[in-house]
Amino acid sequence: MVCSKCEKKLATLATPDKWKEGSKNAEVGSSGRKLNENKLLSSKNKAKFAPYEARCRVCKSRVTQTGAHYCQGCAYKNGICAMCGVKILDTKLYKQSSK
């Protein structure tokens, strides 16, 4: 679960959707993306990427989503945003298991 503010921070695809003219990852000017650019050779990716580096603040399991502080299970169970921790959902009357 991600709030509306954090939706902008979500990762985009490396390859554009060529069949969609108005797709958000096919826009050239806004994101600074170049057409026909090899993503592996670009200068932005010189720093190595470690996707499983972060851990959940609640259960201490590894987080798969980049930029997130909470795993998807804890975010849904507590009704919070996985990236910033803002309360999104009222889970008071939900019948959820403890695991």
Biopython code that builds the backbone (N, CA, C, O; Angstrom):
import numpy as np
from Bio.PDB.StructureBuilder import StructureBuilder

atoms = [
    (1, "MET", "N", (0.844, -1.169, 0.000)),
    (1, "MET", "CA", (0.000, 0.000, 0.000)),
    (1, "MET", "C", (0.890, 1.234, 0.000)),
    (1, "MET", "O", (1.792, 1.362, 0.828)),
    (2, "VAL", "N", (0.634, 2.122, -0.920)),
    (2, "VAL", "CA", (1.417, 3.346, -1.038)),
    (2, "VAL", "C", (0.454, 4.526, -1.115)),
    (2, "VAL", "O", (-0.568, 4.452, -1.797)),
    (3, "CYS", "N", (0.780, 5.623, -0.413)),
    (3, "CYS", "CA", (-0.089, 6.798, -0.423)),
    (3, "CYS", "C", (0.081, 7.560, -1.738)),
    (3, "CYS", "O", (0.961, 7.241, -2.538)),
    (4, "SER", "N", (-0.751, 8.551, -1.952)),
    (4, "SER", "CA", (-0.729, 9.292, -3.215)),
    (4, "SER", "C", (0.551, 10.109, -3.373)),
    (4, "SER", "O", (1.006, 10.322, -4.497)),
    (5, "LYS", "N", (1.138, 10.570, -2.270)),
    (5, "LYS", "CA", (2.391, 11.326, -2.365)),
    (5, "LYS", "C", (3.555, 10.431, -2.781)),
    (5, "LYS", "O", (4.440, 10.859, -3.521)),
    (6, "CYS", "N", (3.550, 9.201, -2.308)),
    (6, "CYS", "CA", (4.661, 8.287, -2.587)),
    (6, "CYS", "C", (4.529, 7.579, -3.931)),
    (6, "CYS", "O", (5.471, 6.912, -4.359)),
    (7, "GLU", "N", (3.398, 7.702, -4.604)),
    (7, "GLU", "CA", (3.238, 7.081, -5.918)),
    (7, "GLU", "C", (4.217, 7.674, -6.927)),
    (7, "GLU", "O", (4.620, 7.000, -7.875)),
    (8, "LYS", "N", (4.596, 8.927, -6.726)),
    (8, "LYS", "CA", (5.554, 9.565, -7.623)),
    (8, "LYS", "C", (6.949, 8.987, -7.473)),
    (8, "LYS", "O", (7.748, 9.037, -8.409)),
    (9, "LYS", "N", (7.250, 8.436, -6.298)),
    (9, "LYS", "CA", (8.576, 7.897, -6.016)),
    (9, "LYS", "C", (8.767, 6.477, -6.510)),
    (9, "LYS", "O", (9.886, 5.965, -6.483)),
    (10, "LEU", "N", (7.701, 5.826, -6.964)),
    (10, "LEU", "CA", (7.802, 4.446, -7.415)),
    (10, "LEU", "C", (8.690, 4.345, -8.644)),
    (10, "LEU", "O", (8.744, 5.268, -9.457)),
    (11, "ALA", "N", (9.373, 3.241, -8.777)),
    (11, "ALA", "CA", (10.303, 3.033, -9.882)),
    (11, "ALA", "C", (9.551, 2.884, -11.202)),
    (11, "ALA", "O", (8.449, 2.337, -11.246)),
    (12, "THR", "N", (10.160, 3.374, -12.265)),
    (12, "THR", "CA", (9.583, 3.213, -13.597)),
    (12, "THR", "C", (10.344, 2.118, -14.332)),
    (12, "THR", "O", (11.432, 1.719, -13.919)),
    (13, "LEU", "N", (9.776, 1.650, -15.397)),
    (13, "LEU", "CA", (10.406, 0.594, -16.175)),
    (13, "LEU", "C", (11.598, 1.124, -16.959)),
    (13, "LEU", "O", (11.644, 2.300, -17.318)),
    (14, "ALA", "N", (12.560, 0.248, -17.221)),
    (14, "ALA", "CA", (13.733, 0.647, -17.993)),
    (14, "ALA", "C", (13.403, 0.772, -19.472)),
    (14, "ALA", "O", (14.012, 1.576, -20.178)),
    (15, "THR", "N", (12.450, -0.012, -19.944)),
    (15, "THR", "CA", (12.070, 0.051, -21.349)),
    (15, "THR", "C", (10.722, 0.744, -21.480)),
    (15, "THR", "O", (9.823, 0.489, -20.678)),
    (16, "PRO", "N", (10.563, 1.597, -22.453)),
    (16, "PRO", "CA", (9.294, 2.304, -22.599)),
    (16, "PRO", "C", (8.212, 1.436, -23.228)),
    (16, "PRO", "O", (8.507, 0.471, -23.934)),
    (17, "ASP", "N", (6.976, 1.784, -22.968)),
    (17, "ASP", "CA", (5.855, 1.133, -23.632)),
    (17, "ASP", "C", (5.669, 1.823, -24.971)),
    (17, "ASP", "O", (5.070, 2.896, -25.036)),
    (18, "LYS", "N", (6.172, 1.225, -26.034)),
    (18, "LYS", "CA", (6.128, 1.881, -27.335)),
    (18, "LYS", "C", (4.733, 1.905, -27.927)),
    (18, "LYS", "O", (4.427, 2.759, -28.759)),
    (19, "TRP", "N", (3.888, 0.982, -27.511)),
    (19, "TRP", "CA", (2.552, 0.935, -28.088)),
    (19, "TRP", "C", (1.626, 1.936, -27.446)),
    (19, "TRP", "O", (0.531, 2.168, -27.959)),
    (20, "LYS", "N", (2.025, 2.543, -26.334)),
    (20, "LYS", "CA", (1.217, 3.578, -25.711)),
    (20, "LYS", "C", (1.901, 4.912, -25.923)),
    (20, "LYS", "O", (3.046, 5.090, -25.506)),
    (21, "GLU", "N", (1.247, 5.824, -26.543)),
    (21, "GLU", "CA", (1.840, 7.138, -26.771)),
    (21, "GLU", "C", (1.849, 7.980, -25.505)),
    (21, "GLU", "O", (2.770, 8.770, -25.299)),
    (22, "GLY", "N", (0.843, 7.827, -24.653)),
    (22, "GLY", "CA", (0.741, 8.669, -23.470)),
    (22, "GLY", "C", (1.190, 7.995, -22.184)),
    (22, "GLY", "O", (0.856, 8.465, -21.096)),
    (23, "SER", "N", (1.942, 6.901, -22.286)),
    (23, "SER", "CA", (2.347, 6.221, -21.056)),
    (23, "SER", "C", (3.397, 7.030, -20.317)),
    (23, "SER", "O", (4.140, 7.802, -20.925)),
    (24, "LYS", "N", (3.457, 6.850, -18.994)),
    (24, "LYS", "CA", (4.319, 7.721, -18.196)),
    (24, "LYS", "C", (5.797, 7.401, -18.363)),
    (24, "LYS", "O", (6.629, 8.270, -18.104)),
    (25, "ASN", "N", (6.161, 6.193, -18.785)),
    (25, "ASN", "CA", (7.571, 5.906, -18.979)),
    (25, "ASN", "C", (8.011, 6.077, -20.428)),
    (25, "ASN", "O", (9.154, 5.758, -20.758)),
    (26, "ALA", "N", (7.140, 6.570, -21.299)),
    (26, "ALA", "CA", (7.525, 6.827, -22.674)),
    (26, "ALA", "C", (7.751, 8.311, -22.926)),
    (26, "ALA", "O", (8.153, 8.695, -24.024)),
    (27, "GLU", "N", (7.500, 9.150, -21.924)),
    (27, "GLU", "CA", (7.720, 10.578, -22.073)),
    (27, "GLU", "C", (9.214, 10.861, -22.031)),
    (27, "GLU", "O", (9.897, 10.456, -21.089)),
    (28, "VAL", "N", (9.721, 11.543, -23.031)),
    (28, "VAL", "CA", (11.155, 11.745, -23.136)),
    (28, "VAL", "C", (11.612, 12.946, -22.338)),
    (28, "VAL", "O", (12.609, 12.851, -21.623)),
    (29, "GLY", "N", (10.936, 14.055, -22.426)),
    (29, "GLY", "CA", (11.420, 15.290, -21.835)),
    (29, "GLY", "C", (11.281, 15.388, -20.336)),
    (29, "GLY", "O", (12.147, 15.966, -19.679)),
    (30, "SER", "N", (10.216, 14.839, -19.770)),
    (30, "SER", "CA", (9.931, 15.061, -18.354)),
    (30, "SER", "C", (10.864, 14.285, -17.435)),
    (30, "SER", "O", (11.289, 14.817, -16.410)),
    (31, "SER", "N", (11.190, 13.060, -17.768)),
    (31, "SER", "CA", (12.003, 12.256, -16.868)),
    (31, "SER", "C", (13.490, 12.319, -17.194)),
    (31, "SER", "O", (14.295, 11.726, -16.476)),
    (32, "GLY", "N", (13.871, 13.014, -18.243)),
    (32, "GLY", "CA", (15.268, 13.106, -18.608)),
    (32, "GLY", "C", (15.793, 11.837, -19.266)),
    (32, "GLY", "O", (17.005, 11.634, -19.337)),
    (33, "ARG", "N", (14.908, 10.993, -19.743)),
    (33, "ARG", "CA", (15.270, 9.734, -20.356)),
    (33, "ARG", "C", (15.594, 9.939, -21.820)),
    (33, "ARG", "O", (14.912, 10.694, -22.513)),
    (34, "LYS", "N", (16.623, 9.274, -22.291)),
    (34, "LYS", "CA", (16.995, 9.382, -23.694)),
    (34, "LYS", "C", (16.448, 8.176, -24.451)),
    (34, "LYS", "O", (16.370, 7.074, -23.908)),
    (35, "LEU", "N", (16.078, 8.393, -25.685)),
    (35, "LEU", "CA", (15.609, 7.284, -26.502)),
    (35, "LEU", "C", (16.790, 6.434, -26.944)),
    (35, "LEU", "O", (17.887, 6.945, -27.170)),
    (36, "ASN", "N", (16.557, 5.145, -27.064)),
    (36, "ASN", "CA", (17.557, 4.163, -27.499)),
    (36, "ASN", "C", (18.816, 4.206, -26.649)),
    (36, "ASN", "O", (19.921, 4.038, -27.165)),
    (37, "GLU", "N", (18.659, 4.428, -25.360)),
    (37, "GLU", "CA", (19.807, 4.459, -24.450)),
    (37, "GLU", "C", (19.952, 3.097, -23.776)),
    (37, "GLU", "O", (18.972, 2.516, -23.311)),
    (38, "ASN", "N", (21.180, 2.598, -23.729)),
    (38, "ASN", "CA", (21.445, 1.350, -23.038)),
    (38, "ASN", "C", (21.527, 1.637, -21.548)),
    (38, "ASN", "O", (22.424, 2.353, -21.103)),
    (39, "LYS", "N", (20.604, 1.087, -20.777)),
    (39, "LYS", "CA", (20.532, 1.377, -19.345)),
    (39, "LYS", "C", (21.734, 0.814, -18.588)),
    (39, "LYS", "O", (22.126, 1.373, -17.564)),
    (40, "LEU", "N", (22.319, -0.268, -19.065)),
    (40, "LEU", "CA", (23.458, -0.843, -18.363)),
    (40, "LEU", "C", (24.723, -0.016, -18.544)),
    (40, "LEU", "O", (25.616, -0.050, -17.698)),
    (41, "LEU", "N", (24.801, 0.715, -19.627)),
    (41, "LEU", "CA", (26.004, 1.500, -19.898)),
    (41, "LEU", "C", (25.852, 2.969, -19.543)),
    (41, "LEU", "O", (26.807, 3.734, -19.677)),
    (42, "SER", "N", (24.681, 3.378, -19.098)),
    (42, "SER", "CA", (24.478, 4.793, -18.803)),
    (42, "SER", "C", (25.246, 5.198, -17.551)),
    (42, "SER", "O", (25.543, 4.355, -16.705)),
    (43, "SER", "N", (25.565, 6.465, -17.431)),
    (43, "SER", "CA", (26.392, 6.940, -16.327)),
    (43, "SER", "C", (25.632, 7.006, -15.010)),
    (43, "SER", "O", (26.253, 7.056, -13.948)),
    (44, "LYS", "N", (24.307, 7.008, -15.052)),
    (44, "LYS", "CA", (23.515, 7.073, -13.825)),
    (44, "LYS", "C", (23.656, 5.805, -12.992)),
    (44, "LYS", "O", (23.553, 5.851, -11.767)),
    (45, "ASN", "N", (23.890, 4.681, -13.647)),
    (45, "ASN", "CA", (23.881, 3.401, -12.953)),
    (45, "ASN", "C", (25.269, 2.958, -12.520)),
    (45, "ASN", "O", (25.506, 1.756, -12.396)),
    (46, "LYS", "N", (26.184, 3.866, -12.289)),
    (46, "LYS", "CA", (27.521, 3.465, -11.853)),
    (46, "LYS", "C", (27.506, 2.954, -10.422)),
    (46, "LYS", "O", (28.267, 2.049, -10.081)),
    (47, "ALA", "N", (26.644, 3.527, -9.576)),
    (47, "ALA", "CA", (26.524, 3.024, -8.211)),
    (47, "ALA", "C", (25.765, 1.703, -8.246)),
    (47, "ALA", "O", (24.717, 1.598, -8.884)),
    (48, "LYS", "N", (26.291, 0.711, -7.568)),
    (48, "LYS", "CA", (25.655, -0.602, -7.568)),
    (48, "LYS", "C", (24.350, -0.558, -6.781)),
    (48, "LYS", "O", (24.237, 0.146, -5.777)),
    (49, "PHE", "N", (23.389, -1.304, -7.243)),
    (49, "PHE", "CA", (22.053, -1.298, -6.663)),
    (49, "PHE", "C", (21.878, -2.539, -5.808)),
    (49, "PHE", "O", (22.110, -3.655, -6.274)),
    (50, "ALA", "N", (21.473, -2.354, -4.566)),
    (50, "ALA", "CA", (21.233, -3.468, -3.653)),
    (50, "ALA", "C", (19.756, -3.463, -3.268)),
    (50, "ALA", "O", (19.370, -2.749, -2.342)),
    (51, "PRO", "N", (18.915, -4.247, -3.960)),
    (51, "PRO", "CA", (17.479, -4.169, -3.726)),
    (51, "PRO", "C", (17.022, -4.730, -2.385)),
    (51, "PRO", "O", (15.979, -4.309, -1.884)),
    (52, "TYR", "N", (17.753, -5.657, -1.786)),
    (52, "TYR", "CA", (17.302, -6.279, -0.543)),
    (52, "TYR", "C", (18.071, -5.755, 0.664)),
    (52, "TYR", "O", (18.254, -6.473, 1.647)),
    (53, "GLU", "N", (18.512, -4.531, 0.591)),
    (53, "GLU", "CA", (19.297, -3.949, 1.669)),
    (53, "GLU", "C", (18.425, -3.506, 2.836)),
    (53, "GLU", "O", (18.813, -3.683, 3.991)),
    (54, "ALA", "N", (17.271, -2.942, 2.563)),
    (54, "ALA", "CA", (16.407, -2.382, 3.608)),
    (54, "ALA", "C", (15.655, -3.486, 4.338)),
    (54, "ALA", "O", (15.392, -4.554, 3.787)),
    (55, "ARG", "N", (15.317, -3.202, 5.592)),
    (55, "ARG", "CA", (14.533, -4.131, 6.407)),
    (55, "ARG", "C", (13.281, -3.428, 6.917)),
    (55, "ARG", "O", (13.259, -2.209, 7.085)),
    (56, "CYS", "N", (12.257, -4.206, 7.155)),
    (56, "CYS", "CA", (10.997, -3.675, 7.659)),
    (56, "CYS", "C", (11.194, -3.163, 9.082)),
    (56, "CYS", "O", (11.888, -3.792, 9.882)),
    (57, "ARG", "N", (10.586, -2.026, 9.397)),
    (57, "ARG", "CA", (10.726, -1.434, 10.723)),
    (57, "ARG", "C", (9.895, -2.164, 11.768)),
    (57, "ARG", "O", (10.139, -2.002, 12.963)),
    (58, "VAL", "N", (8.925, -2.958, 11.349)),
    (58, "VAL", "CA", (8.057, -3.654, 12.296)),
    (58, "VAL", "C", (8.552, -5.078, 12.543)),
    (58, "VAL", "O", (8.823, -5.453, 13.684)),
    (59, "CYS", "N", (8.670, -5.871, 11.475)),
    (59, "CYS", "CA", (8.997, -7.291, 11.643)),
    (59, "CYS", "C", (10.441, -7.627, 11.300)),
    (59, "CYS", "O", (10.847, -8.779, 11.449)),
    (60, "LYS", "N", (11.216, -6.672, 10.852)),
    (60, "LYS", "CA", (12.647, -6.826, 10.535)),
    (60, "LYS", "C", (12.924, -7.779, 9.386)),
    (60, "LYS", "O", (14.051, -8.254, 9.249)),
    (61, "SER", "N", (11.932, -8.072, 8.557)),
    (61, "SER", "CA", (12.172, -8.890, 7.368)),
    (61, "SER", "C", (12.664, -7.980, 6.241)),
    (61, "SER", "O", (12.524, -6.760, 6.316)),
    (62, "ARG", "N", (13.232, -8.573, 5.214)),
    (62, "ARG", "CA", (13.770, -7.775, 4.114)),
    (62, "ARG", "C", (12.642, -7.193, 3.268)),
    (62, "ARG", "O", (11.625, -7.844, 3.033)),
    (63, "VAL", "N", (12.841, -5.956, 2.817)),
    (63, "VAL", "CA", (11.840, -5.246, 2.028)),
    (63, "VAL", "C", (12.237, -5.328, 0.563)),
    (63, "VAL", "O", (13.375, -5.016, 0.210)),
    (64, "THR", "N", (11.308, -5.745, -0.297)),
    (64, "THR", "CA", (11.619, -5.905, -1.711)),
    (64, "THR", "C", (11.399, -4.627, -2.509)),
    (64, "THR", "O", (12.014, -4.450, -3.560)),
    (65, "GLN", "N", (10.551, -3.747, -2.043)),
    (65, "GLN", "CA", (10.241, -2.523, -2.776)),
    (65, "GLN", "C", (11.299, -1.458, -2.471)),
    (65, "GLN", "O", (11.621, -1.224, -1.306)),
    (66, "THR", "N", (11.838, -0.816, -3.503)),
    (66, "THR", "CA", (12.880, 0.184, -3.299)),
    (66, "THR", "C", (12.289, 1.430, -2.661)),
    (66, "THR", "O", (11.230, 1.905, -3.070)),
    (67, "GLY", "N", (12.971, 1.949, -1.670)),
    (67, "GLY", "CA", (12.528, 3.153, -0.984)),
    (67, "GLY", "C", (11.507, 2.916, 0.101)),
    (67, "GLY", "O", (11.058, 3.871, 0.734)),
    (68, "ALA", "N", (11.123, 1.669, 0.338)),
    (68, "ALA", "CA", (10.102, 1.373, 1.333)),
    (68, "ALA", "C", (10.748, 1.074, 2.685)),
    (68, "ALA", "O", (11.860, 0.551, 2.754)),
    (69, "HIS", "N", (10.036, 1.412, 3.748)),
    (69, "HIS", "CA", (10.510, 1.149, 5.100)),
    (69, "HIS", "C", (9.715, 0.037, 5.769)),
    (69, "HIS", "O", (10.115, -0.467, 6.818)),
    (70, "TYR", "N", (8.596, -0.347, 5.174)),
    (70, "TYR", "CA", (7.742, -1.392, 5.727)),
    (70, "TYR", "C", (7.468, -2.430, 4.647)),
    (70, "TYR", "O", (7.321, -2.079, 3.476)),
    (71, "CYS", "N", (7.397, -3.711, 5.029)),
    (71, "CYS", "CA", (7.053, -4.751, 4.052)),
    (71, "CYS", "C", (5.558, -4.643, 3.728)),
    (71, "CYS", "O", (4.812, -3.969, 4.438)),
    (72, "GLN", "N", (5.133, -5.302, 2.668)),
    (72, "GLN", "CA", (3.746, -5.186, 2.233)),
    (72, "GLN", "C", (2.785, -5.774, 3.250)),
    (72, "GLN", "O", (1.682, -5.257, 3.425)),
    (73, "GLY", "N", (3.186, -6.850, 3.929)),
    (73, "GLY", "CA", (2.317, -7.462, 4.927)),
    (73, "GLY", "C", (2.064, -6.555, 6.117)),
    (73, "GLY", "O", (0.925, -6.412, 6.560)),
    (74, "CYS", "N", (3.123, -5.940, 6.640)),
    (74, "CYS", "CA", (2.966, -5.034, 7.788)),
    (74, "CYS", "C", (2.231, -3.757, 7.385)),
    (74, "CYS", "O", (1.450, -3.217, 8.167)),
    (75, "ALA", "N", (2.479, -3.274, 6.166)),
    (75, "ALA", "CA", (1.804, -2.068, 5.698)),
    (75, "ALA", "C", (0.301, -2.301, 5.573)),
    (75, "ALA", "O", (-0.491, -1.434, 5.941)),
    (76, "TYR", "N", (-0.093, -3.454, 5.063)),
    (76, "TYR", "CA", (-1.514, -3.757, 4.930)),
    (76, "TYR", "C", (-2.148, -4.016, 6.287)),
    (76, "TYR", "O", (-3.260, -3.563, 6.557)),
    (77, "LYS", "N", (-1.435, -4.750, 7.145)),
    (77, "LYS", "CA", (-1.985, -5.105, 8.453)),
    (77, "LYS", "C", (-2.196, -3.874, 9.327)),
    (77, "LYS", "O", (-3.171, -3.804, 10.076)),
    (78, "ASN", "N", (-1.296, -2.911, 9.237)),
    (78, "ASN", "CA", (-1.412, -1.691, 10.041)),
    (78, "ASN", "C", (-2.142, -0.569, 9.317)),
    (78, "ASN", "O", (-2.480, 0.442, 9.934)),
    (79, "GLY", "N", (-2.391, -0.729, 8.016)),
    (79, "GLY", "CA", (-3.100, 0.294, 7.245)),
    (79, "GLY", "C", (-2.261, 1.521, 6.990)),
    (79, "GLY", "O", (-2.785, 2.635, 6.976)),
    (80, "ILE", "N", (-0.946, 1.341, 6.785)),
    (80, "ILE", "CA", (-0.039, 2.476, 6.592)),
    (80, "ILE", "C", (0.607, 2.405, 5.222)),
    (80, "ILE", "O", (0.580, 1.368, 4.560)),
    (81, "CYS", "N", (1.192, 3.526, 4.802)),
    (81, "CYS", "CA", (1.949, 3.582, 3.557)),
    (81, "CYS", "C", (3.262, 2.837, 3.767)),
    (81, "CYS", "O", (3.902, 2.998, 4.806)),
    (82, "ALA", "N", (3.675, 2.019, 2.791)),
    (82, "ALA", "CA", (4.897, 1.232, 2.932)),
    (82, "ALA", "C", (6.147, 2.097, 2.831)),
    (82, "ALA", "O", (7.210, 1.694, 3.302)),
    (83, "MET", "N", (6.038, 3.279, 2.226)),
    (83, "MET", "CA", (7.217, 4.116, 2.041)),
    (83, "MET", "C", (7.390, 5.159, 3.141)),
    (83, "MET", "O", (8.507, 5.365, 3.615)),
    (84, "CYS", "N", (6.320, 5.816, 3.552)),
    (84, "CYS", "CA", (6.466, 6.897, 4.531)),
    (84, "CYS", "C", (5.808, 6.594, 5.875)),
    (84, "CYS", "O", (6.119, 7.261, 6.861)),
    (85, "GLY", "N", (4.915, 5.619, 5.948)),
    (85, "GLY", "CA", (4.307, 5.235, 7.211)),
    (85, "GLY", "C", (3.070, 6.029, 7.596)),
    (85, "GLY", "O", (2.613, 5.925, 8.734)),
    (86, "VAL", "N", (2.515, 6.820, 6.686)),
    (86, "VAL", "CA", (1.309, 7.599, 6.962)),
    (86, "VAL", "C", (0.108, 6.663, 7.000)),
    (86, "VAL", "O", (0.002, 5.755, 6.175)),
    (87, "LYS", "N", (-0.787, 6.875, 7.943)),
    (87, "LYS", "CA", (-1.983, 6.045, 8.075)),
    (87, "LYS", "C", (-2.903, 6.279, 6.877)),
    (87, "LYS", "O", (-3.310, 7.411, 6.618)),
    (88, "ILE", "N", (-3.227, 5.220, 6.155)),
    (88, "ILE", "CA", (-4.085, 5.313, 4.968)),
    (88, "ILE", "C", (-5.457, 4.713, 5.248)),
    (88, "ILE", "O", (-6.473, 5.260, 4.821)),
    (89, "LEU", "N", (-5.490, 3.606, 5.954)),
    (89, "LEU", "CA", (-6.683, 2.799, 6.108)),
    (89, "LEU", "C", (-6.992, 2.616, 7.586)),
    (89, "LEU", "O", (-6.080, 2.475, 8.401)),
    (90, "ASP", "N", (-8.262, 2.618, 7.932)),
    (90, "ASP", "CA", (-8.656, 2.326, 9.306)),
    (90, "ASP", "C", (-8.924, 0.833, 9.408)),
    (90, "ASP", "O", (-9.923, 0.342, 8.883)),
    (91, "THR", "N", (-8.034, 0.108, 10.082)),
    (91, "THR", "CA", (-8.148, -1.349, 10.175)),
    (91, "THR", "C", (-8.704, -1.797, 11.514)),
    (91, "THR", "O", (-8.482, -2.936, 11.927)),
    (92, "LYS", "N", (-9.419, -0.926, 12.192)),
    (92, "LYS", "CA", (-9.932, -1.250, 13.531)),
    (92, "LYS", "C", (-10.952, -2.384, 13.488)),
    (92, "LYS", "O", (-10.923, -3.261, 14.350)),
    (93, "LEU", "N", (-11.840, -2.387, 12.519)),
    (93, "LEU", "CA", (-12.895, -3.396, 12.443)),
    (93, "LEU", "C", (-12.562, -4.562, 11.520)),
    (93, "LEU", "O", (-13.422, -5.404, 11.263)),
    (94, "TYR", "N", (-11.311, -4.630, 11.009)),
    (94, "TYR", "CA", (-10.912, -5.735, 10.149)),
    (94, "TYR", "C", (-10.624, -6.965, 10.987)),
    (94, "TYR", "O", (-10.095, -6.863, 12.094)),
    (95, "LYS", "N", (-10.977, -8.144, 10.449)),
    (95, "LYS", "CA", (-10.629, -9.396, 11.116)),
    (95, "LYS", "C", (-9.399, -9.938, 10.420)),
    (95, "LYS", "O", (-9.504, -10.595, 9.384)),
    (96, "GLN", "N", (-8.219, -9.663, 10.992)),
    (96, "GLN", "CA", (-6.958, -10.101, 10.402)),
    (96, "GLN", "C", (-6.258, -11.060, 11.348)),
    (96, "GLN", "O", (-6.379, -10.954, 12.568)),
    (97, "SER", "N", (-5.527, -11.992, 10.766)),
    (97, "SER", "CA", (-4.773, -12.943, 11.602)),
    (97, "SER", "C", (-3.537, -12.247, 12.156)),
    (97, "SER", "O", (-3.162, -11.172, 11.689)),
    (98, "SER", "N", (-2.917, -12.849, 13.135)),
    (98, "SER", "CA", (-1.752, -12.236, 13.768)),
    (98, "SER", "C", (-0.500, -12.379, 12.932)),
    (98, "SER", "O", (0.472, -11.659, 13.158)),
    (99, "LYS", "N", (-0.495, -13.308, 11.952)),
    (99, "LYS", "CA", (0.692, -13.505, 11.115)),
    (99, "LYS", "C", (0.581, -12.776, 9.834)),
    (99, "LYS", "O", (1.494, -12.833, 9.010)),
]
sb = StructureBuilder()
sb.init_structure("model")
sb.init_model(0)
sb.init_chain("A")
sb.init_seg("    ")
for serial, (resi, resn, name, xyz) in enumerate(atoms, 1):
    if name == "N":
        sb.init_residue(resn, " ", resi, " ")
    sb.init_atom(name, np.array(xyz, "f"), 0.0, 1.0, " ", f" {name:<3s}", serial, name[0])
structure = sb.get_structure()
